[in-house]
Every structure is written in C-alpha cells, then in structure tokens.
C-alpha cells in the first residue's frame, strides 16, 4: 500500500473519501435511466481501490458525481464526503477549493480533456496558479519539473508544445502531471490506459505509480483491464447495472470470486498458457437496460445459477463468510458460486490436462482426490473454476446438462464463429 499522506497523521484510519447510498438518474424521452443505484465505498489514505465492470455499469458516473461534474439534467442523491465534509450539493464556487487541490481527476481521453488551443505548459501553469500563490515564472518552472517527473523528454522545450504535438501516451502523461500539480490527497483515474497499446499502457501505469509516490495520494482507479487492477490495486469493487455486486481485496476477488458476474469477467481473460487456438469465453447475453428499476437480479438472464428467487428479489451485498467480513458479494447463491462455480465457463485444454494429471497422481482416499460419485472436476486458474461433468453450453443464461454419452447440442447458443456481445 502507498505511504500515508502527511496530512493524514491526525487520523490515518479515517476514510479520505466516503460515498454512501449514491444514486444518479437521468430523465430521457424513453424513461428514467438509473445510471447509479446505491454505491457505497470508502477510500482510505494511501489506498488504491479499483472499480471494474462493463461499459454502462455506472463506474464513470460515480466518479463524475464525486467531483460534481455531472450535467444539470442528472438527479443525484446520497452522500459524498471528503474528510467528513459533504460535497454532493455544494455550489460550483464552493467546490473550487476541492477540485484539483484535495481531489483531482485523470480523464479517460486526454485529447478531449486538454485544450487544443493552449500549450500544455500554459494548462499546467493554470492548474497550479488556481490553488497556489506563485508567479507565472515560478509556476512554469514547476510545470517543467512535473513534465520531467512524468517522463516527458526535453521538458524545457516540450512545455511550449500543443496537445496535438504529443502522442496519446504522452498526452496522458501531461494529464497526470496536471492531476498531481497541487499534491492532491485523492486521485480519481477514469480508465487512464484506454485506447493505448500495451507498451504505452505499461509506461502510463509506471507514471501513475510515480505520481502516487510523489503525492502519497489515494487512488480510485476505473478500468476494464483486470490485469491493471491486479498489478496496482489493494481492493476491488465490481459493478454491474449501476451498483456494486462484489467487493474485496485483490486476492479475494481474483482467487475466491463469489459472484457469477465476477467469475464471468475473470473467465473472459485470455489464457497465455494455451496454444492460442482456443476461443475466448465471453459472458453470454448483454447488459440490461438501465431504464426503470429491475424487479430481480439484473444479472439473472445471463447467470447459470438463476432461480425463481433471482427473478423476484435483487440480492443485497453481504459478507461471503464469517472469516472474511470485508469480502462482500450480492448473490442469492454466493456459496454455490464460490464452491462450485457451476461451470460458468468451459475449461481450456490446459485446465483439463492439468486437472487430469492431478487426479492421476493423487493417492486414493486422500483429501484432494475425487470422491466416488462426485460430479465435478476442479480446474486450476483464477477462482478455481469448476467444470461439472456432462455440462454443455446453452443459450443466454448459462448451461444445460447433456444426456449421458452425448454432447450438448447448444442449439440455443451462438453458432461457431458467431460473436456474442458481452
């Protein structure tokens, strides 16, 4: 975990940013869009909290609401507190001391977040002088040093360049320099590595780590990339249909996922230990419409564990077990999802080969051997996903049991070569 900010010595355990019961609605001609439906989170000093989920799950809207950057058409309820001070309903002038000073933001697209008609140096100077009583010359020297620290070569010359004269990765470094210019205590990063190639992503992440070391800030990182989360986050919050569905430490989420949607995200990751010929395994179906409020679990149409109770009542976040009270999941069948996995995904050939070797080398009667009559084969990998024998892909909603000695037809599922939108 990152070092604790010096100003937090008065109470190093109190949350810097606390969001409680956050709800955001947008009224449209088609109906009310419930973009965020009750988000609760705490960000403590020096902590990195990652938020993951599909597009439209409410990740960016949550960050925008915390910064007071939503349009006037948005209806916002709940609470957003920085060091105990309520921010949610402050006027624009009252928010100015917080934005860019106490809380800063790294936006998703650096080209649209930078002004194309001003040099990058001018924009950094503007951010500095908005919160610090320094001259333009002093602010310019600070800007040059910031560009140097985030990895911009020849900062003395590049400070006079315009955004279009930088590559995508360089522009993102400039945005990071602006975000850390006033030594903030909280940084909100909204998909900072989107649309960048893998090499540049790694460079931007290194720059972000440098920024955290410089400011000792807490980071709220929004991303689609679970690999980014695994490499930098302390805790993970998984969002679906506008609300959190699982939250825990990185180890809890990656090795003991207890919500079917989390299992789906992890199972969709490419496997580097296969021969490359096997298809990726997307989550079947599509995210639900956010217009109106769901009557049951929003993930039920895509979930192989779905039952009548899932159609009738939306599950609340609850501890997965008494041993890990901080690991919460919203599922009526948390234990089944954690213990069995119910074959959310088809195991890869590497999984099956490894599992077969384990079974062959395990002494009969040992605790790890397969018990007589057992219906499952545990495959290695994130979450220890379970492959139940006799299961085959069905349509959107999961899997069906194939008759003994026959493979499932999968007639209701996508045909070979047909894409399924996650």
Steps between C-alpha positions, in 0.01 A plus 500: 500500500619851426644717781251697703463865411672726754181693568322182604706457816212638705290194414676259263214249508211735421386483136606789280208451263174338611207440264172380653179406322593682180221497241509675164207525258465656155158578359467423130218476247507120537481513880717549808850355469619369837873536431612446862283313748649519847881506504676480837879519518782636712846604384759512775838678508756342267250244367440403137140394437423357156151513348429254217196415292357512151426824318184658639537349846528843666874521566573834337172656615598417860831685460336795324242528778778506761664792315172684439548479123166351397266707279208684653264244350634242748307435819748407775420366847713361780820625658856574383732609781864606494651486849147505637393811307199454271573583134199372313276806511760777517481781247762539229689773685502291820645200313793694352733459803453122482532439125859471391633559850351242738354279227628486144388300200667328206247480218456218254595681177797737540439659159156628601602588858784723378421832332632481140562877468727536803845356556532221755722724713234771511242245613722365780582856608129581514434197724786598733408868532134415567605355839848635573616857553794497259608712205469386139875447480502284813199304377674444166806356673274272705330391175832411339599296804164321499541409132846366576369286787223345290749403231468770232839538326643851453235658725658847461408491130187283510331727755428741211346230278129452437306179577486394133881491496503217756418133458208346690725366773684832534169688525391269779827578682420870469154438650662312788739794551202736524326262743796494741600865459347601834596192703143361534392255765262308271540426129209370293627328184232421242642230273840670454636224274206472258587507126872463569710208382640258754847651515368854548252371760790365704680833472191695610452266797863554600436874479191459716700309761759779496219752552374306802849488648537875450164600649434205737142530373224242512386381157156403370579317175224428248594251230384211283842335525517244779874468440543867594294442815708198600823695466416819688184472714461411868123443486254439215137604457309321223201691358209372296182681396580808705588343834782307669461122476828395665772674697813366667877495492680414178572148626138447606363613164752320280532174694168471683237672282152443638269673253428344158564827318847526654566142391391600151741793485790288616409216266499738204870572541731354232712209623869537417566135586288360213609438142303800374246300299221505759227763483448759768209439736275807519213531744186404303230758443517877538489749790145599599331825409542760773160655433274425797590296804550122487260274690761234561872441452610687183752225424238222516439477119872429450563289809504118502412503872180700448190370682153634576626706793740680264207616288306620803753671726829680442768371739674734741872521563586265787818345641608189313590327826578581862876460445514784244243762608647758261434276198144580391294359213146556374366158405231269633734208437833636617616172651412299189674754276809493721517126566381357169522773243220299326711489181455859398769438242628212297843403630793534260709206388774612737254488790385151409852365446615643832191373681541152349862486612399606850237228514737240368772581750275545804502207740159331540322600818694823547315823572583641157391196299168487323240333718295211354190634329627857492357701211766765467855541383683798645720675247790726596503870430352820643214415733556124473214473254313171505421301191201275568492184296224473246447872456489676165443858390138606474351832399518833679459416864745222530542126464290190469574139592576279203366141491747232600724409211386797289631846452266792550364635177529861610223580251386801697849646532713685247619304201867441431664820391206714609587782735320550827508855636605499868 
